[in-house]
Amino acid sequence: MLSSTRSEGKVKLDPKLFLTPTDIMDIFDFSENSCYRYLHDAPFRVERIGKLVRIHAKSFWAWYNGD
């Protein structure tokens, strides 16, 4: 869930701004069909851009952690 960048020998972890349906499938062990059905009425912020589906990571993790 985190990407890393390397500068001056140090690794800095940067959280993702958006999650993908594949990330959600991995987190919940959903099938692809179940994931897209769930994302249709998800309790967190989901954006659809054409055929692309992206989940706002901050919104998702707040919901996931019960915030």
C-alpha positions as CSV (number, residue, x, y, z in Angstrom):
1,M,0.0,0.0,0.0
2,L,3.0,2.3,0.3
3,S,5.4,3.3,-2.4
4,S,9.0,4.1,-1.7
5,T,11.4,6.5,-3.0
6,R,15.2,6.5,-2.5
7,S,17.2,9.7,-2.0
8,E,20.7,10.1,-0.5
9,G,20.7,6.5,0.7
10,K,17.5,6.8,2.7
11,V,14.1,5.3,1.8
12,K,11.1,7.5,2.2
13,L,7.6,5.8,2.3
14,D,4.9,7.8,0.6
15,P,1.3,6.7,1.1
16,K,-0.8,6.2,-2.0
17,L,-3.4,8.9,-2.8
18,F,-5.7,6.5,-4.6
19,L,-6.2,2.8,-4.3
20,T,-7.3,0.6,-7.2
21,P,-9.9,-2.2,-7.2
22,T,-7.0,-4.6,-7.2
23,D,-5.9,-3.2,-3.9
24,I,-9.4,-3.6,-2.5
25,M,-9.5,-7.2,-3.8
26,D,-6.2,-7.9,-2.0
27,I,-7.3,-6.3,1.3
28,F,-10.6,-8.1,1.5
29,D,-9.8,-11.2,-0.6
30,F,-12.7,-10.4,-2.9
31,S,-13.2,-11.7,-6.4
32,E,-13.2,-9.1,-9.2
33,N,-17.0,-9.2,-9.6
34,S,-17.6,-8.9,-5.9
35,C,-15.2,-6.0,-5.6
36,Y,-16.9,-4.0,-8.4
37,R,-20.4,-4.7,-7.0
38,Y,-19.2,-3.5,-3.5
39,L,-17.6,-0.4,-5.0
40,H,-20.8,0.5,-6.7
41,D,-22.3,1.6,-3.3
42,A,-19.2,1.8,-1.1
43,P,-19.2,3.6,2.2
44,F,-16.1,5.5,1.2
45,R,-15.2,7.9,-1.6
46,V,-15.0,6.2,-5.1
47,E,-14.3,8.1,-8.3
48,R,-15.2,6.7,-11.8
49,I,-13.3,8.3,-14.7
50,G,-14.6,6.6,-17.8
51,K,-13.9,2.9,-17.2
52,L,-11.3,3.6,-14.5
53,V,-12.3,3.2,-10.8
54,R,-10.2,4.8,-8.1
55,I,-10.7,4.8,-4.4
56,H,-9.6,7.8,-2.3
57,A,-7.1,6.2,0.1
58,K,-7.7,8.6,3.0
59,S,-11.4,8.1,2.8
60,F,-11.0,4.3,2.6
61,W,-8.6,4.0,5.5
62,A,-10.7,6.3,7.7
63,W,-13.7,4.0,7.1
64,Y,-11.6,0.9,7.5
65,N,-10.2,2.1,10.8
66,G,-13.6,3.2,12.0
67,D,-12.8,6.9,12.1
